[in-house]
Amino acid sequence: MWGLVRLLLAWLGGWGCMGRLAAPARAWAGSRGGPEPSLLRTRRSWVWNQFFVIEEYAGPEPVLIGKLHSDVDRGEGRTKYLLTGEGAGTVFVIDEATGNIHVTKSLDREEKAQYVLLAQAVDRASNRPLEPPSEFIIKVQDINDNPPIFPLGPYHATVPEMSNVGTSVIQVTAHDADDPSYGNSAKLVYTVLDGLPFFSVDPQTGVVRTAIPNMDRETQEEFLVVIQAKDMGGHMGGLSGSTTVTVTLSDVNDNPPKFPQSLYQFSVVETAGPGTLVGRLRAQDPDLGDNALMAYSILDGEGSEAFSISTDSQGRDGLLTVRKPLDFETRRAYSFRVEATNTLIDPAYLRRGPFKDVASVRVAVQDAPEPPAFTQAAYRLAVPENKGPGTLVGQVSATDLDSPASPIRYSILPHSDLERCFSIEPEDGTIRTAVPLDREARVWHNLTVLATELDSSAQASRVQVAIQTLDENDNAPQLAEPYDTFVCDSAAPGQLIQVIRALDRDEVGNNSHVSFHGPLGPDANFTVRDNQDGSASLLLPSRPAPPRQAPYLVPIELWDWGQPVLSSTATVTVSVCRCRPDGSVASCRPEAQLSPAGLSTGALLAIVTCVGTLLALVVLFVALRRQKQEALMVLEEEDVRENIITYDDEGGGEEDTEAFDISALQNPDGAVPPAPGPPARRDVLPWARAPRQPRPPGPADVAQLLALRLREADEDPSVPPYDSVQVYGYEGRGSSCGSLSSLGSGSELGGAPGPAEPLDDWGPLFRTLAELYGAKEPPAP
């Protein structure tokens, strides 16, 4: 029996499968039915450690990868083998009768490296397990079917220029999906396909290094290196993959600055002020960034006095500027040297230095028309106050630098001397006073004097002239403020009432000391003591002042110590008040004693003012009402018809179609001819209204139509004698004269003569009117 088991194991091993067969947990001999002492042992269950199958194998039929067999199977067809687990029935199938295991499709180890399955032998008829289930593993055996790949490629790296040989640049790493534990399928070797002789790669680690020294960025800045990884240890037949490494040389300060020319020439106008740009200098440096920053300096003292040089904001150009004013007449050209130096120097590359360069610079000064130049930058003059007009103050002087003999004209700018206090001689610049000056009103006068070339008014310059008004003792001392004080009627003799201070508007030299003199004599009510410091003390004398309602007026005389000595007299008001025991004032002025308790003078004045205002309003209201009533009474008594009412209405012109009958104008023949006989009176209201005559149709002249309308209106007694509708119907009664309207006159149109009543009968008051209408002048009385 054990011989058959060894044959099965040998057969399985021939297929690449190894395993151990464990018998069931019973004696092998017991299975034979008789004791055999030499073969007694414990039977073990089946245990298959692993089977192997080659990946990517694809044949026309399922491939046999192993066989399962149990010693219970005696070849009678009663044993059935079952297979469960990963891929059972799909990837792996088993022959139920023989136990042969087949793989049905090609496997990929990179997708799944092994499968775990469970095998069992059962009775075919009853499906009763004949053996306990046993687990085994099927491993997919690797083949070299995956090339190396670089998961992080392509690569970018930077290395400083001028690096030594062997300087590490970057490490590249390839990955092979094949099994590294089986054969050489995943053993990689790195080589450089492109990039020699500048770079090399370590075959085992993939570290890229520099292969030659002194690679210069200024010559070539970027390199493209191609790295290949090949499996099978690099031998023939292995698979390979490649990637690119872009290597950039970073800059180092290995190049000194260099001026492209040895001499620079510039020109500048002499009127250019300090800070004016003269020109730019640039030293060339092929380095980049901070390695190309430069500083410029002037080496010669001659040029550094007149010019300065600085570096621009980019740190590359040197800016040559004017340092002090230039003068073509004094010096016409400057020559000096300029040095350019790198600001950052790497000690590792000092051997490639020196990192500086020198160039010569020549600056020519150009002549330009210059305004006159004053002998001083500013003038300070002085003049005493109170001097008459024409007093000499001082003199300013200017010169034409281009032509010193050219005449100069001087003037004072009006805005600097608004009060016209000074005048200047146009020819020589002499300044004099125009009005007397007052130091106490204004101490300093700041003038702006303009100097202009006579032959070129555009060339002008200005200068500030400060004139100080010198003080004279022309102001008498006076009190610093009005003093109105009080003293209690119970004050002790010698008590201080008030400290009085004096003020002198003159300068300190004239009012350094002011003397005070008070009333003298035995009858003086108060005493003034000079404190010798510009102040005095008002004291109560030994004999107290008698109380009275009116305040005391204490005269004080003030003297200064100036030349000449000036004095003034001031008055200090002192009231004698009744005080309370604590020293506070109870009453001082007489009006306070006469006022009722609780009301002050201000309150009384306010009350009186309010009462007066109310009375004035009442009187005004009554007067207005009376005036209104009188106006109404006059209107009631008078006849309204005798009032003259003026309207400012204007005619509408040709566009006013409502003021007249347009149809009448269109049919002038419809006008009614005037009735024969004298015209009716127009100054009385007619008793009967004349009927309007029908107008015959027919065309006629418009002028004739208007004449007919005027005559009709004159002879119609029922219409007003005015050409406006906003009038009264008649002029009133009781008048002995007729209407004065010109519309009532029909003589001008060839009608009947005027009124029958002669104008001479109207009396002497209407004599002038009678003369105007042709009446005979009455004889003189």
matplotlib code that plots the C-alpha trace (Angstrom):
import matplotlib.pyplot as plt

x = [0.0, 2.8, 4.4, 1.3, 1.4, 5.0, 4.2, 1.4, 3.7, 6.4, 3.9, 2.6, 6.2, 6.8, 4.1, 5.7, 3.4, 4.6, 2.5, 2.2, -0.4, -1.8, -3.9, -7.1, -6.9, -6.9, -4.4, -3.4, -3.4, -6.8, -8.0, -6.7, -8.6, -5.6, -2.8, 0.6, 2.9, 5.6, 3.2, 1.2, 1.1, -1.5, -3.1, -3.2, -5.7, -4.7, -2.7, -1.5, 0.8, 0.8, 0.5, 2.1, 0.8, 2.7, 1.2, 0.2, 0.0, -2.7, -3.2, -6.0, -7.4, -7.5, -4.1, -3.6, -1.8, -2.2, -4.1, -5.9, -6.2, -7.3, -6.4, -10.1, -10.6, -10.1, -10.9, -14.5, -16.0, -17.7, -15.5, -16.2, -13.8, -15.1, -13.2, -14.3, -12.7, -11.2, -11.7, -13.3, -15.5, -14.5, -10.7, -10.0, -12.1, -11.6, -12.5, -14.9, -13.9, -10.1, -9.3, -7.4, -7.3, -7.2, -6.9, -9.3, -7.8, -4.6, -3.6, -1.7, 0.4, 0.4, -3.4, -3.5, -0.5, -2.2, -5.5, -6.7, -8.9, -10.5, -10.5, -12.8, -13.6, -17.2, -19.2, -20.8, -24.0, -24.7, -22.4, -21.0, -17.6, -15.0, -12.1, -12.0, -11.7, -8.2, -7.0, -4.3, -2.8, -2.2, 0.5, 0.9, 4.5, 5.9, 7.4, 9.1, 6.1, 6.3, 8.8, 10.3, 8.5, 9.4, 6.3, 7.7, 9.1, 9.9, 12.3, 13.6, 16.7, 19.1, 22.8, 25.1, 27.3, 31.0, 30.3, 32.9, 32.8, 30.5, 28.2, 24.8, 22.1, 19.0, 18.0, 15.6, 13.7, 12.0, 9.5, 9.1, 5.8, 7.3, 8.1, 11.5, 11.8, 11.7, 14.5, 15.9, 12.6, 12.6, 16.4, 17.0, 20.1, 20.2, 22.1, 22.4, 21.0, 21.4, 23.4, 26.9, 29.6, 28.1, 26.2, 26.4, 24.0, 24.7, 23.6, 22.2, 20.8, 19.8, 21.7, 22.5, 25.8, 27.9, 30.5, 32.7, 33.9, 33.3, 30.1, 29.3, 25.7, 26.6, 27.6, 24.7, 22.1, 19.9, 20.6, 18.2, 19.4, 17.7, 17.9, 17.0, 16.1, 16.4, 15.3, 16.9, 20.0, 20.5, 21.1, 19.8, 16.2, 15.2, 12.5, 13.4, 11.8, 13.2, 12.6, 14.0, 15.8, 15.9, 19.0, 19.3, 22.5, 21.9, 24.0, 26.9, 28.9, 31.8, 31.9, 33.2, 31.5, 32.9, 32.3, 31.6, 33.7, 36.6, 35.4, 32.0, 31.3, 28.3, 27.2, 25.1, 23.8, 25.3, 21.9, 21.1, 20.5, 21.6, 20.1, 19.8, 20.5, 23.6, 23.8, 23.7, 26.6, 26.2, 28.8, 27.9, 27.7, 26.4, 25.4, 21.8, 19.9, 21.9, 25.1, 24.8, 24.1, 26.7, 27.7, 29.3, 31.7, 33.7, 37.4, 38.8, 38.1, 37.7, 34.6, 33.1, 32.9, 30.7, 29.0, 27.7, 26.8, 24.3, 22.8, 19.3, 16.5, 17.4, 20.9, 22.4, 22.9, 24.9, 23.1, 25.4, 23.8, 24.8, 26.0, 26.5, 25.7, 27.9, 29.4, 30.5, 32.5, 34.5, 35.0, 33.9, 34.7, 35.3, 37.2, 37.2, 37.0, 34.1, 34.4, 31.8, 32.0, 29.8, 28.1, 28.0, 31.2, 31.5, 34.9, 34.9, 35.4, 37.8, 40.3, 38.2, 38.3, 38.8, 35.1, 35.3, 36.0, 37.0, 35.9, 36.8, 34.0, 34.2, 31.4, 31.3, 29.5, 27.4, 26.9, 23.3, 21.7, 21.7, 19.6, 21.3, 23.0, 22.6, 25.7, 23.9, 21.5, 19.3, 19.4, 18.6, 18.2, 16.9, 15.3, 14.1, 10.4, 8.6, 11.1, 9.7, 9.3, 12.5, 14.6, 17.5, 17.0, 19.8, 20.8, 20.7, 23.0, 23.0, 25.3, 24.8, 27.2, 27.1, 27.9, 28.9, 28.6, 25.0, 22.6, 20.2, 16.8, 15.4, 11.8, 9.8, 7.1, 3.7, 2.4, 5.4, 4.7, 0.9, 0.9, 3.5, 5.8, 9.0, 10.4, 13.5, 15.7, 15.4, 19.1, 21.1, 18.7, 18.6, 15.6, 13.9, 10.8, 7.7, 5.6, 6.5, 6.8, 5.4, 7.2, 4.3, 2.1, 4.7, 8.2, 9.4, 8.7, 9.6, 10.1, 10.9, 13.2, 13.3, 16.4, 15.9, 18.4, 17.6, 18.1, 16.3, 13.3, 13.0, 16.2, 15.2, 16.1, 14.6, 16.0, 14.3, 14.9, 14.0, 13.6, 13.4, 11.7, 13.8, 12.0, 11.8, 10.2, 7.0, 4.4, 3.6, 3.0, -0.5, -2.4, -2.4, -6.2, -9.0, -9.1, -12.4, -12.0, -13.6, -12.7, -14.8, -15.9, -14.5, -11.0, -8.0, -5.6, -2.8, -4.7, -3.8, -6.7, -5.3, -2.0, -1.8, 0.4, 1.6, 2.2, 4.6, 4.3, 7.9, 10.7, 12.3, 15.1, 12.5, 10.0, 12.3, 11.1, 7.8, 7.3, 3.9, 2.9, -0.4, -2.3, -0.2, -1.1, -2.9, -6.3, -5.5, -8.0, -5.7, -2.0, 0.0, 3.3, 5.7, 6.9, 9.9, 9.0, 6.5, 3.7, 2.3, 0.1, -3.0, -3.3, -5.7, -4.1, -3.9, -7.0, -9.8, -11.8, -15.1, -18.0, -20.1, -22.4, -20.3, -17.1, -13.7, -11.6, -8.0, -5.6, -2.3, 0.5, 2.9, 6.4, 8.8, 12.6, 13.0, 14.4, 12.5, 10.6, 6.9, 4.1, 0.3, -2.4, -4.8, -7.7, -8.5, -12.2, -12.5, -15.9, -16.4, -18.7, -20.6, -19.2, -20.4, -18.5, -16.9, -15.5, -17.9, -19.6, -23.1, -23.7, -21.6, -23.6, -26.4, -28.8, -28.5, -29.8, -32.8, -33.9, -36.6, -35.4, -34.9, -34.7, -31.5, -31.1, -30.8, -34.1, -35.9, -34.5, -35.7, -39.2, -39.5, -38.3, -41.0, -43.8, -42.8, -42.7, -46.2, -47.6, -46.0, -47.6, -51.1, -50.8, -49.8, -52.7, -55.3, -53.9, -54.1, -57.7, -58.7, -57.0, -58.9, -62.3, -61.7, -60.9, -64.1, -66.2, -64.7, -65.6, -69.2, -69.8, -68.3, -69.9, -68.1, -68.7, -66.5, -63.5, -60.8, -59.8, -56.9, -56.4, -53.1, -54.8, -53.4, -55.1, -54.5, -53.5, -54.2, -54.3, -57.1, -60.3, -62.6, -62.3, -64.2, -66.4, -64.1, -67.0, -67.6, -64.1, -64.5, -67.8, -67.2, -70.3, -72.6, -71.8, -74.8, -74.5, -74.8, -78.1, -78.6, -78.8, -76.7, -75.1, -76.7, -75.4, -72.8, -72.6, -76.0, -77.5, -79.8, -83.4, -83.9, -81.6, -81.2, -81.9, -79.1, -79.5, -78.9, -75.7, -75.9, -73.5, -70.9, -67.2, -65.6, -62.4, -61.3, -60.4, -63.9, -65.3, -63.4, -64.6, -68.2, -67.7, -66.3, -69.2, -71.7, -70.1, -70.2, -73.9, -74.9, -76.2, -76.3, -72.6, -70.0, -67.7, -64.6, -62.8, -62.4, -65.2, -63.8, -65.4, -68.6, -71.6, -71.7, -69.7, -72.3, -74.8, -74.8, -72.0, -72.7, -70.1, -70.4, -68.1, -64.5, -64.0, -62.6, -64.8, -67.8, -66.6, -68.0, -66.8, -63.5, -65.4, -67.7, -70.6, -72.9, -71.4, -70.4, -72.7, -75.3, -74.2, -71.3, -68.1, -68.0, -71.0, -69.0, -67.2, -63.6, -62.4, -63.0, -61.5, -58.4, -60.6, -62.8, -59.7, -58.6, -61.9, -62.0, -64.2, -63.8, -61.6, -63.7, -62.7, -60.3, -62.0]
y = [0.0, 2.5, 1.7, 3.0, 6.2, 6.8, 6.3, 8.9, 11.4, 10.8, 11.3, 14.5, 15.7, 15.1, 17.6, 20.2, 19.5, 18.4, 17.4, 15.3, 12.7, 12.3, 9.2, 9.3, 9.1, 5.3, 2.6, 1.7, -1.9, -1.7, -0.8, -4.1, -6.0, -7.8, -6.7, -6.1, -5.0, -3.7, -1.3, 0.0, 3.9, 6.7, 7.5, 11.2, 13.3, 14.7, 17.9, 19.4, 22.3, 23.8, 23.2, 25.3, 26.5, 28.6, 32.0, 33.1, 29.4, 29.0, 25.6, 24.2, 22.1, 22.5, 21.8, 19.1, 20.6, 17.8, 14.8, 14.0, 10.5, 8.9, 5.4, 4.9, 4.9, 1.3, 1.9, 0.7, 4.0, 4.5, 7.5, 11.1, 14.0, 17.5, 20.8, 24.2, 27.5, 30.3, 29.7, 26.3, 25.4, 28.4, 28.6, 25.1, 22.0, 18.5, 15.1, 13.6, 10.0, 10.3, 13.5, 15.2, 19.0, 21.1, 24.9, 26.2, 29.6, 31.5, 33.1, 36.3, 36.3, 40.1, 39.9, 37.0, 35.1, 32.1, 30.4, 28.7, 25.6, 22.8, 19.1, 16.3, 12.6, 11.5, 8.4, 8.7, 7.1, 8.8, 11.8, 10.7, 12.2, 9.5, 11.8, 15.0, 18.1, 19.3, 22.8, 23.3, 26.3, 26.6, 29.2, 30.9, 30.5, 33.8, 34.4, 37.6, 39.3, 42.8, 45.4, 47.9, 51.2, 54.5, 55.6, 59.1, 60.0, 62.1, 63.7, 67.3, 68.0, 70.9, 70.9, 73.8, 74.7, 74.0, 71.0, 68.3, 64.9, 62.5, 65.2, 63.5, 64.9, 62.7, 59.1, 57.4, 54.3, 51.7, 49.1, 45.6, 43.8, 40.4, 38.2, 39.3, 36.0, 33.8, 34.0, 37.3, 38.6, 41.6, 42.2, 45.6, 47.3, 51.1, 52.5, 56.0, 56.0, 59.7, 62.3, 61.0, 62.2, 64.7, 62.4, 58.8, 56.5, 53.8, 50.5, 49.2, 52.3, 54.5, 57.6, 60.0, 61.9, 64.4, 62.8, 65.7, 68.8, 72.5, 72.4, 76.1, 77.4, 80.3, 77.7, 75.2, 75.6, 72.5, 68.8, 66.0, 62.6, 59.3, 56.5, 52.9, 50.1, 46.5, 43.3, 39.8, 41.5, 43.4, 40.2, 39.6, 38.7, 41.0, 43.6, 47.3, 50.7, 54.3, 57.7, 61.2, 63.4, 67.2, 68.5, 72.3, 73.9, 76.5, 79.7, 80.4, 83.6, 82.4, 85.4, 88.9, 92.1, 93.6, 97.1, 96.8, 99.9, 101.5, 105.2, 106.7, 110.3, 112.4, 116.0, 118.0, 121.6, 123.8, 124.7, 121.1, 120.9, 118.3, 114.9, 115.4, 112.2, 112.5, 109.0, 105.2, 102.8, 99.0, 96.4, 93.1, 90.0, 86.8, 85.5, 85.5, 86.9, 87.9, 86.7, 89.5, 92.3, 95.1, 98.2, 101.2, 103.7, 106.7, 106.2, 109.7, 112.5, 115.0, 113.3, 112.4, 116.0, 117.0, 113.8, 110.7, 107.2, 104.7, 101.4, 101.3, 99.3, 96.2, 96.2, 96.2, 99.8, 102.6, 106.0, 109.0, 112.1, 115.7, 116.1, 119.8, 122.8, 123.1, 126.2, 126.4, 129.5, 127.8, 124.3, 122.9, 119.2, 116.4, 113.1, 110.3, 106.5, 104.3, 100.8, 98.0, 95.2, 92.2, 92.5, 88.7, 86.8, 83.0, 82.1, 78.8, 80.7, 83.4, 81.9, 83.1, 86.7, 89.6, 90.2, 93.9, 96.2, 99.8, 102.3, 105.9, 108.6, 112.1, 114.6, 117.9, 120.9, 122.8, 126.5, 127.8, 131.2, 131.8, 134.2, 136.8, 135.6, 137.5, 138.1, 136.5, 133.6, 135.7, 139.2, 140.4, 144.2, 146.5, 149.9, 151.9, 152.3, 155.7, 156.9, 158.9, 157.7, 157.4, 156.1, 153.9, 150.2, 148.5, 147.2, 144.0, 143.2, 140.6, 139.9, 138.3, 135.3, 135.0, 138.7, 140.5, 143.9, 143.5, 145.8, 144.3, 145.6, 145.1, 145.0, 143.9, 141.2, 142.8, 139.8, 140.0, 143.7, 144.1, 147.2, 148.9, 149.7, 149.6, 150.7, 149.7, 151.5, 149.5, 150.3, 149.6, 147.6, 150.2, 149.5, 152.4, 152.8, 154.1, 154.7, 155.0, 151.6, 150.5, 147.7, 147.0, 146.3, 144.2, 143.3, 141.5, 142.3, 139.4, 140.8, 138.9, 140.9, 140.0, 140.6, 140.6, 140.9, 144.1, 142.4, 139.2, 139.4, 135.6, 135.4, 136.4, 135.2, 135.9, 136.4, 136.7, 139.9, 140.0, 143.5, 143.9, 146.9, 148.2, 149.3, 152.9, 153.9, 155.2, 153.4, 154.4, 151.6, 150.7, 148.2, 144.6, 144.5, 146.7, 146.2, 146.3, 144.9, 145.3, 145.4, 144.5, 147.3, 145.3, 144.8, 145.5, 148.3, 147.3, 144.4, 143.5, 144.4, 143.7, 142.9, 145.2, 144.4, 146.7, 146.1, 148.0, 147.1, 148.1, 145.6, 144.3, 146.9, 149.7, 148.2, 146.1, 148.1, 150.0, 152.3, 152.7, 155.8, 156.0, 158.8, 160.5, 162.5, 161.9, 162.0, 159.1, 156.3, 153.6, 153.0, 151.7, 149.8, 149.2, 145.6, 146.4, 143.5, 145.1, 144.8, 146.8, 146.0, 148.0, 148.1, 149.4, 152.3, 152.5, 154.7, 152.6, 154.2, 155.5, 153.3, 154.7, 153.5, 154.7, 152.8, 154.5, 155.4, 155.0, 156.8, 155.1, 156.7, 154.4, 155.3, 153.4, 153.6, 154.1, 157.0, 159.2, 158.4, 157.8, 157.7, 157.1, 157.3, 154.4, 154.0, 151.1, 150.7, 149.6, 149.0, 148.9, 145.9, 144.5, 141.0, 138.0, 136.6, 134.0, 136.8, 136.4, 139.5, 140.2, 143.4, 146.0, 148.2, 150.6, 149.1, 145.8, 147.4, 149.0, 145.8, 143.6, 140.4, 137.5, 139.6, 140.9, 143.8, 141.6, 139.9, 143.2, 144.4, 141.2, 141.6, 145.2, 144.3, 141.6, 143.8, 146.6, 144.1, 142.9, 146.4, 147.3, 144.2, 145.2, 148.7, 147.5, 145.1, 147.7, 150.2, 147.6, 146.8, 150.5, 151.1, 148.2, 149.4, 152.9, 151.5, 149.6, 152.7, 154.7, 152.1, 152.0, 155.7, 156.3, 155.3, 152.3, 153.4, 156.5, 154.3, 154.0, 150.3, 149.5, 146.2, 145.0, 142.8, 142.8, 141.9, 138.5, 139.8, 137.8, 134.5, 135.7, 134.4, 134.9, 138.7, 139.4, 137.8, 136.4, 135.7, 139.5, 140.1, 137.4, 139.1, 142.9, 143.6, 142.6, 145.8, 148.1, 151.6, 154.3, 155.8, 159.5, 162.2, 163.3, 160.7, 159.8, 160.9, 158.4, 159.7, 158.3, 154.8, 154.5, 153.6, 151.5, 149.2, 149.8, 146.7, 145.3, 145.5, 142.4, 142.5, 142.0, 139.4, 140.1, 140.6, 144.0, 145.6, 144.9, 148.5, 149.6, 146.9, 148.2, 151.7, 150.6, 148.6, 151.7, 153.9, 151.3, 151.2, 155.0, 155.2, 152.3, 153.7, 150.3, 149.5, 150.9, 153.6, 151.5, 148.9, 146.6, 144.4, 144.9, 148.3, 149.8, 150.5, 154.3, 157.0, 158.2, 161.0, 164.6, 165.7, 168.7, 167.7, 164.9, 162.0, 162.7, 159.5, 159.9, 157.0, 159.2, 161.7, 161.2, 164.3, 162.7, 160.2, 162.7, 162.3, 164.9, 167.8, 167.5, 167.9, 170.7, 172.1, 174.6, 174.0, 177.7, 177.2, 174.8, 177.6, 178.8, 175.4, 173.9, 176.8, 174.9, 172.0, 174.4, 175.8, 172.3, 171.6, 174.8, 176.9, 180.7, 182.0, 184.1, 187.7, 188.4, 189.4]
z = [0.0, 0.9, -2.5, -4.3, -2.2, -3.1, -6.8, -6.6, -4.9, -7.5, -10.2, -8.7, -8.3, -11.9, -12.7, -10.5, -7.6, -4.2, -1.3, 1.8, 2.3, 5.8, 6.4, 8.4, 12.2, 12.4, 12.0, 8.4, 9.4, 10.8, 7.4, 6.1, 8.8, 10.4, 12.7, 11.3, 14.0, 11.7, 9.9, 12.9, 12.8, 13.1, 9.8, 8.8, 6.8, 3.3, 3.3, 0.0, 0.6, -2.8, -6.6, -9.3, -12.6, -15.2, -15.9, -19.3, -20.5, -23.1, -24.7, -26.9, -24.0, -20.2, -18.7, -16.1, -13.1, -10.5, -9.2, -6.0, -4.7, -1.5, -0.3, 0.3, -3.4, -4.5, -8.2, -7.9, -8.9, -5.6, -4.6, -5.8, -5.5, -4.8, -5.2, -3.6, -2.9, -5.1, -8.8, -8.2, -11.1, -13.2, -13.3, -11.9, -12.5, -11.1, -12.5, -9.9, -10.7, -11.1, -9.0, -11.9, -11.5, -14.7, -15.3, -17.9, -18.8, -18.9, -15.5, -14.8, -11.7, -11.5, -11.1, -8.6, -7.4, -5.7, -5.1, -1.9, -2.5, -0.5, -1.6, -0.2, -1.1, -0.7, -1.4, -4.8, -3.8, -0.4, -0.6, 2.7, 3.4, 3.1, 4.2, 6.1, 3.8, 3.2, 2.1, -0.5, -2.5, -6.2, -7.0, -10.3, -11.4, -12.8, -16.2, -17.5, -19.1, -17.6, -18.7, -16.2, -15.8, -14.2, -12.2, -11.3, -14.7, -16.5, -14.1, -13.6, -11.7, -11.0, -10.4, -9.9, -12.8, -12.4, -10.2, -9.7, -11.4, -9.5, -8.1, -7.5, -9.6, -9.0, -8.4, -10.8, -9.8, -12.1, -11.1, -12.5, -11.8, -12.2, -9.1, -7.7, -5.8, -8.9, -11.4, -12.8, -14.2, -11.8, -11.6, -13.1, -14.5, -15.4, -18.3, -20.0, -23.5, -24.2, -22.2, -22.4, -21.8, -19.4, -17.1, -15.8, -13.9, -11.3, -12.8, -9.5, -7.7, -10.6, -9.2, -11.9, -11.5, -13.4, -15.6, -16.6, -14.6, -15.2, -17.0, -17.8, -17.6, -19.9, -22.6, -22.2, -19.5, -20.0, -20.8, -21.7, -20.3, -21.3, -18.7, -19.5, -17.0, -18.3, -16.4, -16.5, -15.1, -18.3, -20.3, -23.8, -23.9, -21.0, -21.2, -20.8, -20.1, -20.3, -18.9, -19.4, -16.9, -17.7, -15.9, -15.5, -14.5, -11.8, -11.8, -9.6, -9.5, -11.7, -14.1, -13.1, -14.4, -17.6, -19.1, -22.8, -23.5, -21.7, -22.0, -21.5, -22.5, -21.2, -21.3, -18.8, -18.8, -16.1, -14.9, -13.9, -10.3, -7.8, -8.4, -12.2, -14.1, -16.3, -17.8, -17.3, -17.1, -17.3, -16.8, -18.4, -16.2, -17.8, -14.4, -13.1, -10.2, -7.1, -8.8, -11.3, -8.8, -8.9, -7.0, -8.7, -7.2, -8.4, -7.8, -8.3, -5.8, -8.6, -9.9, -6.6, -5.5, -8.5, -9.3, -7.5, -8.8, -7.5, -8.5, -10.0, -8.4, -10.6, -9.3, -12.8, -14.0, -12.5, -12.4, -12.7, -11.2, -10.4, -6.8, -6.6, -8.9, -11.9, -13.5, -17.1, -16.5, -13.7, -15.1, -18.4, -18.1, -15.6, -16.0, -13.5, -13.3, -12.3, -10.8, -11.0, -8.4, -7.7, -4.4, -3.8, -4.3, -3.8, -2.2, -4.2, -7.4, -6.3, -8.7, -11.6, -10.3, -9.7, -9.7, -10.7, -13.7, -14.2, -17.0, -17.6, -17.7, -19.1, -18.5, -20.5, -18.9, -21.4, -21.2, -20.7, -20.2, -16.4, -14.4, -12.3, -9.2, -5.9, -3.8, -0.8, -0.6, 1.7, 3.1, 6.6, 7.1, 9.9, 10.1, 13.1, 13.5, 13.1, 10.5, 7.6, 4.0, 2.1, 5.0, 3.7, 4.7, 2.8, -0.6, -2.6, -5.5, -8.3, -11.3, -14.7, -14.7, -18.5, -19.0, -15.8, -17.5, -18.4, -16.4, -13.9, -12.9, -9.4, -8.2, -5.2, -5.9, -5.0, -3.0, -0.6, 0.2, 0.1, 2.3, 0.0, 3.0, 1.0, -2.4, -4.3, -6.8, -10.1, -11.1, -7.9, -5.6, -2.8, -0.5, 1.3, 3.4, 1.8, 5.0, 8.7, 10.3, 13.6, 15.4, 17.7, 14.6, 12.7, 13.6, 10.5, 6.9, 4.4, 0.9, -2.3, -4.6, -8.3, -10.3, -14.1, -17.0, -19.0, -22.3, -21.4, -19.2, -19.0, -17.1, -13.6, -10.1, -6.6, -3.2, 0.2, 2.1, 5.8, 7.3, 11.0, 12.5, 15.4, 18.5, 19.9, 23.2, 21.8, 23.9, 27.5, 30.0, 30.8, 33.0, 31.9, 32.3, 33.7, 37.5, 39.3, 42.9, 46.3, 50.0, 53.0, 55.2, 58.1, 56.6, 58.8, 57.9, 55.6, 54.0, 50.4, 48.1, 44.6, 42.8, 39.8, 36.8, 34.0, 30.3, 28.0, 24.3, 23.6, 23.6, 26.8, 26.7, 27.0, 29.5, 31.7, 34.7, 35.2, 38.2, 40.0, 41.8, 43.8, 45.5, 48.2, 51.2, 54.5, 52.8, 50.5, 50.9, 49.5, 49.2, 46.1, 46.8, 43.9, 43.9, 41.6, 39.3, 36.9, 39.5, 42.4, 45.5, 46.3, 50.1, 52.6, 54.6, 58.4, 58.3, 56.7, 53.9, 54.9, 53.6, 50.8, 48.1, 45.2, 44.4, 44.8, 41.8, 42.7, 40.2, 39.5, 37.5, 35.5, 34.4, 32.1, 32.1, 28.3, 26.4, 26.4, 29.6, 29.0, 31.5, 31.7, 34.4, 35.0, 37.3, 39.6, 40.8, 44.4, 46.0, 49.8, 50.4, 53.3, 54.0, 55.9, 58.8, 56.5, 54.3, 51.3, 49.9, 51.1, 49.1, 47.3, 44.9, 45.8, 43.3, 45.1, 48.3, 46.5, 44.6, 46.1, 47.8, 45.4, 42.2, 40.7, 38.4, 35.3, 36.2, 36.6, 33.2, 31.6, 33.0, 31.9, 28.4, 28.1, 29.3, 26.9, 24.0, 24.8, 25.0, 21.6, 20.0, 21.4, 20.1, 16.7, 16.5, 17.5, 14.9, 12.1, 12.9, 13.0, 9.7, 8.1, 9.4, 8.0, 4.6, 4.5, 5.4, 2.6, 0.1, 1.3, 1.1, -2.4, -5.7, -7.0, -10.6, -10.0, -9.1, -11.8, -12.2, -14.4, -16.0, -17.5, -20.0, -23.5, -26.7, -28.1, -31.6, -34.6, -32.7, -30.4, -32.1, -29.1, -28.8, -32.0, -34.6, -37.2, -39.5, -39.7, -40.9, -43.5, -44.7, -44.7, -46.8, -43.9, -42.0, -41.4, -42.7, -40.0, -39.3, -40.3, -37.6, -34.7, -32.5, -29.2, -25.8, -24.5, -20.9, -19.8, -19.8, -22.8, -22.2, -25.2, -27.0, -30.8, -32.8, -34.7, -38.5, -40.6, -42.5, -46.2, -47.5, -50.0, -50.3, -49.5, -48.4, -44.8, -44.2, -45.2, -43.0, -40.0, -40.7, -40.8, -37.5, -35.8, -36.9, -35.8, -32.4, -32.1, -32.9, -30.8, -27.5, -25.8, -25.8, -23.5, -25.0, -24.4, -26.5, -23.5, -22.0, -18.4, -17.8, -16.3, -18.4, -18.0, -16.3, -13.8, -13.4, -12.5, -14.7, -16.8, -19.4, -21.8, -22.4, -23.0, -25.0, -28.5, -29.6, -29.3, -31.8, -35.2, -36.9, -37.9, -40.0, -41.6, -39.3, -37.6, -35.7, -32.0, -29.0, -29.1, -25.8, -26.3, -24.3, -23.3, -21.0, -18.8, -17.0, -16.6, -15.4, -18.9, -20.8, -21.9, -23.0, -25.0, -26.7, -27.7, -29.3, -31.3, -29.1, -29.1, -26.4, -23.9, -23.4, -20.6, -17.4]

ax = plt.figure().add_subplot(projection="3d")
ax.plot(x, y, z, "-o")
ax.set_aspect("equal")
plt.show()
